[in-house]
Amino acid sequence: MKIAIGCDHGGIALKEVILPLLAEFGHVVHDQGTDSTLSVDYPQYAKAVCDLVADNTCDRGILICGTGIGMSMAANRNKKIRAALCTDMYSARMSREHNNANVLCLGARVTGPGLAEEIVRIWLTTDFAGDRHLRRIEMF
């Protein structure tokens, strides 16, 4: 799978934890930055990742900021994106199974690295259930 990933300065440390996990699974990663702890504006990184997902260059995206809230808000401005801010494993599974989320948002300051790795694992391996859930997604 091709995965676009991006973060702001608040998410850089967690991105560094997630990148080896994606490599371990054999995914092709399109890293959209940032690569520094210097303050940056998260919307530009959300847009870069979401553009790659929206035009099918990448299958899914992962965005990381301090809380995940800003990234999820910015990502969901794109009509082709269904971004889910996940803070637990159940939400990660349901965001894929019921909502076919194509972008995962994480908060590096509120989700520890071990939990974040589990969330990413579940999110990447859960399939969309379709059926009544597809009907609902097509409504928006």
Sine and cosine of phi, psi and omega as CSV:
sin_phi,cos_phi,sin_psi,cos_psi,sin_omega,cos_omega
0.00,0.00,0.56,-0.83,0.08,-1.00
-0.99,-0.13,0.83,-0.56,-0.07,-1.00
-0.87,-0.50,0.82,-0.57,0.15,-0.99
-1.00,-0.04,0.67,-0.75,0.02,-1.00
-0.71,-0.71,0.60,-0.80,0.03,-1.00
-0.44,-0.90,0.40,-0.92,0.01,-1.00
-0.44,-0.90,0.26,-0.97,0.19,-0.98
-0.98,-0.18,-0.16,-0.99,-0.04,-1.00
-0.88,0.47,-0.49,0.87,0.02,-1.00
-0.96,0.26,-0.27,0.96,-0.06,-1.00
-0.95,-0.31,0.01,1.00,-0.11,-0.99
-0.86,0.50,-0.68,0.73,-0.04,-1.00
-0.91,0.42,-0.65,0.76,0.01,-1.00
-0.95,0.32,-0.57,0.82,0.07,-1.00
-0.86,0.51,-0.62,0.78,0.01,-1.00
-0.92,0.40,-0.39,0.92,0.09,-1.00
-0.99,0.16,-0.62,0.79,-0.08,-1.00
-0.97,0.25,-0.59,0.81,-0.05,-1.00
-0.82,0.57,-0.74,0.67,0.03,-1.00
-0.90,0.44,-0.53,0.85,0.04,-1.00
-0.90,0.43,-0.69,0.73,0.04,-1.00
-0.89,0.45,-0.64,0.77,0.05,-1.00
-0.91,0.42,-0.65,0.76,0.02,-1.00
-0.85,0.52,-0.62,0.79,0.03,-1.00
-0.98,0.20,-0.14,0.99,0.04,-1.00
0.99,0.11,0.31,0.95,0.02,-1.00
-0.98,0.20,0.50,-0.86,0.13,-0.99
-1.00,0.04,0.83,-0.56,-0.10,-0.99
-0.95,-0.30,0.76,-0.66,0.11,-0.99
-0.94,-0.33,1.00,-0.08,-0.06,-1.00
-0.99,0.14,0.89,-0.46,-0.04,-1.00
-0.99,-0.13,0.17,0.99,0.04,-1.00
1.00,0.00,-0.09,-1.00,-0.12,0.99
-0.97,0.23,0.25,-0.97,0.01,-1.00
-0.87,-0.50,0.39,0.92,-0.10,-0.99
-0.57,-0.82,0.36,-0.93,0.08,-1.00
-1.00,-0.02,0.05,1.00,0.08,-1.00
-0.92,0.38,0.63,-0.77,-0.06,-1.00
-0.85,0.52,0.77,-0.64,0.04,-1.00
-0.71,-0.71,0.16,-0.99,0.01,-1.00
-0.99,-0.13,0.91,-0.42,-0.08,-1.00
-0.85,0.52,-0.53,0.85,-0.05,-1.00
-0.86,0.52,-0.54,0.84,-0.01,-1.00
-0.92,0.38,-0.54,0.84,0.02,-1.00
-0.98,0.22,-0.59,0.80,0.09,-1.00
-0.88,0.47,-0.70,0.71,0.00,-1.00
-0.89,0.45,-0.69,0.72,-0.02,-1.00
-0.87,0.50,-0.71,0.71,0.01,-1.00
-0.93,0.37,-0.73,0.68,-0.06,-1.00
-0.91,0.41,-0.56,0.83,0.07,-1.00
-0.88,0.48,-0.64,0.77,0.01,-1.00
-0.93,0.38,-0.58,0.82,0.04,-1.00
-0.97,0.26,-0.70,0.71,-0.06,-1.00
-0.89,0.45,-0.57,0.82,0.00,-1.00
-1.00,-0.08,0.20,0.98,0.07,-1.00
0.92,0.39,0.29,0.96,0.15,-0.99
-0.92,0.39,-0.61,0.79,0.05,-1.00
-0.85,-0.52,0.50,-0.87,-0.01,-1.00
-0.97,0.23,-0.62,0.79,-0.02,-1.00
-0.53,-0.85,0.20,-0.98,0.01,-1.00
-0.71,-0.71,0.43,-0.90,0.09,-1.00
-0.76,-0.65,0.78,-0.63,0.01,-1.00
-0.83,-0.56,0.66,-0.75,-0.05,-1.00
-0.71,-0.70,0.78,-0.63,0.17,-0.99
-0.67,-0.74,-0.24,-0.97,-0.05,-1.00
-0.88,0.48,-0.76,0.65,-0.01,-1.00
-0.94,-0.35,-0.32,0.95,-0.11,-0.99
1.00,0.03,-0.25,0.97,-0.07,-1.00
-0.93,0.37,-0.76,0.64,-0.01,-1.00
-0.87,0.49,-0.70,0.71,0.02,-1.00
-0.88,0.47,-0.67,0.74,-0.03,-1.00
-0.92,0.39,-0.62,0.79,0.03,-1.00
-0.91,0.41,-0.70,0.71,0.01,-1.00
-0.91,0.42,-0.68,0.74,-0.03,-1.00
-0.90,0.44,-0.66,0.75,-0.07,-1.00
-0.96,0.27,-0.01,1.00,0.12,-0.99
-0.95,0.30,-0.39,0.92,0.03,-1.00
-0.99,0.12,0.83,-0.55,-0.08,-1.00
-0.90,0.44,-0.34,0.94,-0.01,-1.00
-1.00,-0.03,0.02,1.00,-0.08,-1.00
-0.95,-0.31,0.69,-0.73,0.16,-0.99
-0.85,-0.53,1.00,0.04,-0.06,-1.00
-1.00,-0.02,0.68,-0.73,0.01,-1.00
-0.84,-0.54,0.81,-0.58,0.13,-0.99
-1.00,0.05,0.92,-0.39,-0.07,-1.00
-0.90,-0.43,0.76,-0.65,0.01,-1.00
-0.87,-0.49,0.03,1.00,0.01,-1.00
-0.48,-0.87,0.25,-0.97,-0.09,-1.00
-0.94,0.35,-0.60,0.80,0.00,-1.00
-0.89,0.46,-0.72,0.69,0.02,-1.00
-0.89,0.46,-0.62,0.79,0.03,-1.00
-0.87,0.49,-0.72,0.69,0.00,-1.00
-0.90,0.43,-0.72,0.69,-0.04,-1.00
-0.92,0.38,-0.54,0.84,0.01,-1.00
-0.89,0.46,-0.51,0.86,0.05,-1.00
-1.00,0.06,-0.77,0.64,-0.11,-0.99
-0.90,0.44,-0.69,0.72,-0.08,-1.00
-0.98,-0.18,-0.49,0.87,-0.12,-0.99
-0.92,-0.39,-0.09,1.00,-0.01,-1.00
0.77,0.64,0.69,0.72,0.01,-1.00
-0.84,0.55,0.73,-0.69,0.02,-1.00
-0.95,-0.32,-0.05,1.00,0.11,-0.99
-0.69,-0.72,0.77,-0.64,0.06,-1.00
-0.98,-0.21,0.76,-0.64,0.07,-1.00
-0.93,-0.38,0.68,-0.73,-0.01,-1.00
-0.77,-0.63,0.51,-0.86,0.06,-1.00
-0.95,-0.33,0.94,-0.35,-0.08,-1.00
-0.93,0.38,-0.41,0.91,-0.03,-1.00
-1.00,-0.03,-0.08,1.00,-0.02,-1.00
-0.83,-0.56,-0.19,0.98,-0.01,-1.00
-0.81,-0.59,0.86,-0.51,0.01,-1.00
-0.92,0.38,0.32,-0.95,-0.06,-1.00
-0.88,0.47,-0.63,0.78,0.00,-1.00
-0.90,0.43,-0.71,0.70,0.04,-1.00
-0.91,0.42,-0.66,0.75,0.02,-1.00
-0.86,0.51,-0.66,0.75,0.04,-1.00
-0.87,0.48,-0.68,0.73,0.02,-1.00
-0.91,0.42,-0.65,0.76,0.04,-1.00
-0.87,0.50,-0.73,0.69,0.00,-1.00
-0.89,0.46,-0.70,0.72,0.02,-1.00
-0.83,0.55,-0.76,0.65,-0.02,-1.00
-0.91,0.42,-0.70,0.71,-0.05,-1.00
-0.88,0.47,-0.62,0.78,-0.02,-1.00
-0.97,0.23,-0.38,0.93,-0.08,-1.00
-0.96,-0.27,-0.02,1.00,0.01,-1.00
-1.00,-0.06,0.77,-0.64,0.03,-1.00
-1.00,0.01,0.39,-0.92,0.08,-1.00
-0.97,0.25,0.72,-0.69,-0.04,-1.00
-0.97,0.23,-0.39,0.92,-0.01,-1.00
0.93,0.36,-0.59,-0.81,0.05,-1.00
0.81,0.59,-0.80,-0.61,-0.07,-1.00
-0.88,0.48,-0.44,0.90,0.00,-1.00
-0.94,0.34,-0.59,0.81,0.06,-1.00
-0.90,0.44,-0.69,0.72,0.02,-1.00
-0.83,0.56,-0.67,0.74,-0.03,-1.00
-0.93,0.36,-0.66,0.75,0.02,-1.00
-0.89,0.45,-0.62,0.78,-0.01,-1.00
-0.93,0.37,-0.20,0.98,0.02,-1.00
-0.97,0.25,-0.29,0.96,0.00,-1.00
-0.85,-0.53,0.00,0.00,0.00,0.00
